[in-house]
Amino acid sequence: LLVAAGVLLLWEVGVRMAGIPAVILPSPTAILELVLDKHDILLRHAIPTTLESAGGFLLASGAGILIAILLTYSEIARQALFPNLVFFQLIPKIALAPLFIMWLGIGSQSRLAFSVFISIFPIIIATTAGLSAADPNAVRLCRSLTASEWQIFTNVRFPSALPYIFSGMKIGITLSIIGVIIGEFITSQRGLGYLIIFATSRADTVVAMASIVVLCASGLLLYGAVALAKKLTDRRYGVPRG
């Protein structure tokens, strides 16, 4: 907090002393004043961005965990799917955004699909690593006690994989927001991404920076929700902190 406050103070003093025009770099106080004055407009645009980011993240999390389970328990699926997942991950994502618009239209479907596409890979990788890192002694003990694979999964593999899963989800939520913003840059008529593009087209840097501030707040809210879910899940399964 002290470092952030120091940066903002230097920013404010530097802009005022150097006489930098607001169209180039507005001061933090100017941005804060606009956020307070136009909070209703910013909130109206923040809601669809936040909801679509959360929706894309939830879809990516569900699909990513299911794919990771398939990769963990099926060697054939792992050999068939994993190289292709890596291949698609290497493709520059922004180059595919216009294709999603062509395939799914200019509505929220294309933004959700692109958000899932861009955020699912770290969730798959982290979950697969977590499920594969279960204590082999605990697994052998469960099998010696005639436990089923489902019992081993629910009592050993999944609880031990939770730290890995949430690590991937923390990365995934940030990528989900990026996917939605890219979609809003291209076609949307609402959302913070649209507001940023609209403001920059009019050289209104203050509005663009205010939109970015609200976007950061929205991202922190979503990231905090994931962190809170991790804390609650750790209590439920007794996962050590770390």
C-alpha positions as CSV (number, residue, x, y, z in Angstrom):
1,L,0.0,0.0,0.0
2,L,2.8,2.4,0.8
3,V,4.5,1.6,-2.5
4,A,1.3,2.2,-4.4
5,A,0.6,5.4,-2.5
6,G,4.2,6.6,-3.3
7,V,3.7,5.8,-7.0
8,L,0.4,7.7,-7.1
9,L,2.0,10.7,-5.3
10,L,5.0,10.8,-7.8
11,W,2.5,10.5,-10.7
12,E,0.4,13.4,-9.3
13,V,3.4,15.7,-8.6
14,G,5.1,14.8,-11.9
15,V,2.1,15.6,-14.0
16,R,1.6,18.9,-12.3
17,M,5.2,20.0,-12.3
18,A,5.8,19.0,-15.9
19,G,2.5,20.4,-17.1
20,I,1.6,17.3,-19.0
21,P,-1.8,17.8,-20.7
22,A,-4.6,15.5,-19.6
23,V,-4.9,14.1,-23.2
24,I,-1.5,12.6,-22.8
25,L,-1.5,11.6,-19.1
26,P,-4.2,12.7,-16.6
27,S,-3.4,13.0,-12.9
28,P,-4.7,10.5,-10.4
29,T,-7.0,13.2,-8.9
30,A,-8.5,14.0,-12.3
31,I,-9.2,10.3,-12.8
32,L,-10.7,9.9,-9.3
33,E,-12.9,12.9,-9.9
34,L,-14.3,11.5,-13.1
35,V,-14.9,8.1,-11.5
36,L,-16.9,9.8,-8.8
37,D,-18.8,12.1,-11.2
38,K,-19.6,9.4,-13.8
39,H,-19.8,6.4,-11.5
40,D,-23.3,5.6,-12.9
41,I,-22.1,5.3,-16.5
42,L,-18.9,3.4,-15.5
43,L,-21.0,1.0,-13.4
44,R,-23.4,0.4,-16.2
45,H,-20.5,-0.6,-18.4
46,A,-18.7,-2.6,-15.7
47,I,-21.6,-4.9,-15.0
48,P,-21.7,-6.7,-18.4
49,T,-17.9,-7.0,-18.4
50,T,-17.8,-8.5,-14.9
51,L,-20.7,-10.9,-15.6
52,E,-19.3,-12.1,-18.9
53,S,-15.8,-12.5,-17.3
54,A,-17.3,-14.5,-14.5
55,G,-19.3,-16.6,-16.8
56,G,-16.4,-17.4,-19.1
57,F,-14.3,-18.3,-16.1
58,L,-16.9,-20.6,-14.6
59,L,-17.3,-22.4,-18.0
60,A,-13.5,-22.7,-18.4
61,S,-13.1,-24.0,-14.8
62,G,-15.8,-26.7,-15.2
63,A,-14.6,-27.8,-18.7
64,G,-10.9,-27.6,-17.6
65,I,-11.3,-29.7,-14.6
66,L,-13.3,-32.4,-16.5
67,I,-10.7,-32.4,-19.3
68,A,-7.9,-32.7,-16.7
69,I,-9.7,-35.7,-15.0
70,L,-9.9,-37.3,-18.5
71,L,-6.2,-36.7,-19.2
72,T,-5.3,-38.1,-15.7
73,Y,-7.3,-41.3,-15.9
74,S,-6.9,-42.1,-19.7
75,E,-3.5,-42.5,-21.2
76,I,-5.1,-42.7,-24.7
77,A,-6.9,-39.4,-24.1
78,R,-3.7,-37.8,-22.8
79,Q,-1.6,-38.9,-25.8
80,A,-4.4,-37.7,-28.2
81,L,-5.4,-34.5,-26.6
82,F,-2.5,-33.0,-24.7
83,P,-0.3,-32.3,-27.8
84,N,-3.2,-30.5,-29.5
85,L,-3.9,-28.5,-26.4
86,V,-0.3,-27.3,-26.4
87,F,-0.5,-26.5,-30.1
88,F,-3.6,-24.3,-29.7
89,Q,-2.0,-22.6,-26.7
90,L,0.9,-21.6,-28.9
91,I,-1.4,-19.8,-31.3
92,P,-1.6,-16.0,-30.7
93,K,-5.0,-15.7,-29.2
94,I,-5.8,-12.2,-30.4
95,A,-5.4,-13.5,-34.0
96,L,-8.4,-15.8,-33.5
97,A,-10.7,-13.2,-31.9
98,P,-12.2,-12.1,-35.3
99,L,-12.9,-15.7,-36.2
100,F,-15.0,-16.1,-33.0
101,I,-16.9,-13.1,-34.1
102,M,-17.6,-14.6,-37.5
103,W,-18.6,-18.0,-36.1
104,L,-20.7,-16.8,-33.1
105,G,-21.8,-13.3,-34.0
106,I,-21.4,-10.0,-32.2
107,G,-23.3,-11.0,-29.1
108,S,-22.1,-12.2,-25.7
109,Q,-21.7,-15.8,-27.1
110,S,-18.5,-14.9,-29.0
111,R,-17.0,-13.1,-26.0
112,L,-17.8,-16.0,-23.7
113,A,-16.3,-18.5,-26.1
114,F,-13.2,-16.5,-26.5
115,S,-12.9,-16.0,-22.8
116,V,-13.1,-19.8,-22.2
117,F,-10.6,-20.4,-25.0
118,I,-8.0,-18.1,-23.6
119,S,-8.4,-19.1,-19.9
120,I,-8.9,-22.8,-20.0
121,F,-5.4,-24.0,-20.6
122,P,-3.8,-23.0,-17.3
123,I,-6.7,-24.7,-15.4
124,I,-6.2,-27.9,-17.4
125,I,-2.5,-28.0,-16.8
126,A,-2.7,-27.1,-13.1
127,T,-5.5,-29.6,-12.4
128,T,-3.7,-32.4,-14.3
129,A,-0.5,-31.7,-12.3
130,G,-2.4,-31.7,-9.0
131,L,-4.3,-35.0,-9.7
132,S,-1.1,-36.7,-10.7
133,A,0.8,-35.4,-7.6
134,A,-1.4,-37.3,-5.1
135,D,0.6,-39.2,-2.5
136,P,1.2,-42.7,-4.0
137,N,1.4,-44.2,-0.5
138,A,-2.1,-42.9,0.3
139,V,-3.4,-44.3,-3.0
140,R,-1.9,-47.7,-2.4
141,L,-3.3,-47.7,1.1
142,C,-6.8,-47.0,-0.2
143,R,-6.5,-49.7,-2.8
144,S,-5.3,-52.2,-0.2
145,L,-8.5,-51.4,1.7
146,T,-10.5,-52.2,-1.4
147,A,-11.5,-48.6,-2.0
148,S,-13.0,-47.8,-5.4
149,E,-11.4,-45.4,-7.9
150,W,-14.2,-42.9,-7.1
151,Q,-13.5,-43.1,-3.4
152,I,-9.8,-42.6,-4.1
153,F,-10.6,-39.6,-6.3
154,T,-12.9,-37.9,-3.8
155,N,-10.8,-38.6,-0.7
156,V,-7.2,-38.5,-1.9
157,R,-6.6,-37.2,-5.4
158,F,-9.1,-34.3,-5.5
159,P,-8.3,-32.8,-2.0
160,S,-4.6,-33.0,-2.7
161,A,-5.1,-31.3,-6.1
162,L,-7.0,-28.3,-4.7
163,P,-4.0,-26.0,-4.3
164,Y,-3.0,-26.8,-7.9
165,I,-6.5,-26.2,-9.1
166,F,-6.9,-22.9,-7.4
167,S,-3.5,-21.8,-8.7
168,G,-4.7,-22.4,-12.2
169,M,-8.0,-20.7,-11.5
170,K,-6.3,-17.6,-10.3
171,I,-4.5,-17.4,-13.6
172,G,-7.6,-18.3,-15.5
173,I,-9.7,-15.5,-14.0
174,T,-7.3,-12.9,-15.2
175,L,-7.1,-14.4,-18.6
176,S,-10.9,-14.6,-18.7
177,I,-11.2,-10.8,-18.2
178,I,-8.6,-10.3,-21.0
179,G,-10.7,-12.4,-23.3
180,V,-13.9,-10.5,-22.7
181,I,-12.1,-7.1,-23.1
182,I,-10.6,-8.2,-26.4
183,G,-14.1,-9.1,-27.6
184,E,-15.5,-5.8,-26.4
185,F,-12.7,-4.0,-28.3
186,I,-13.9,-5.6,-31.6
187,T,-17.7,-5.6,-31.6
188,S,-19.4,-4.8,-28.4
189,Q,-21.7,-1.7,-27.9
190,R,-21.3,-1.9,-24.1
191,G,-18.8,-2.9,-21.5
192,L,-15.5,-1.3,-20.2
193,G,-13.6,-2.5,-23.3
194,Y,-16.1,-0.6,-25.5
195,L,-15.9,2.4,-23.3
196,I,-12.1,2.4,-23.5
197,I,-12.1,2.2,-27.3
198,F,-14.8,4.9,-27.5
199,A,-12.9,7.3,-25.2
200,T,-9.6,6.8,-27.0
201,S,-11.2,7.5,-30.4
202,R,-12.2,10.9,-29.0
203,A,-8.8,11.4,-27.3
204,D,-10.5,11.4,-23.9
205,T,-7.7,9.9,-21.9
206,V,-9.4,10.7,-18.6
207,V,-12.4,8.5,-19.4
208,A,-10.2,5.7,-20.8
209,M,-8.0,5.7,-17.6
210,A,-11.1,5.9,-15.4
211,S,-12.5,2.8,-17.2
212,I,-9.2,1.0,-16.6
213,V,-9.4,1.8,-12.9
214,V,-12.9,0.4,-12.7
215,L,-11.7,-2.6,-14.7
216,C,-8.9,-3.2,-12.2
217,A,-11.5,-3.0,-9.4
218,S,-13.7,-5.5,-11.2
219,G,-10.7,-7.8,-11.7
220,L,-9.8,-7.6,-8.0
221,L,-13.3,-8.5,-7.0
222,L,-13.3,-11.6,-9.2
223,Y,-9.8,-12.6,-8.1
224,G,-10.9,-12.1,-4.5
225,A,-13.9,-14.3,-5.0
226,V,-11.6,-17.1,-6.2
227,A,-9.2,-16.5,-3.3
228,L,-12.2,-16.7,-0.9
229,A,-13.4,-19.9,-2.5
230,K,-10.0,-21.4,-2.0
231,K,-10.0,-20.4,1.7
232,L,-13.4,-22.0,2.2
233,T,-12.5,-25.1,0.3
234,D,-9.2,-25.5,2.3
235,R,-11.3,-25.4,5.5
236,R,-13.7,-28.0,4.1
237,Y,-11.0,-30.4,3.1
238,G,-8.4,-29.5,5.7
239,V,-5.8,-28.6,3.1
240,P,-2.6,-27.1,4.6
241,R,-2.0,-23.5,3.7
242,G,0.8,-22.8,1.3
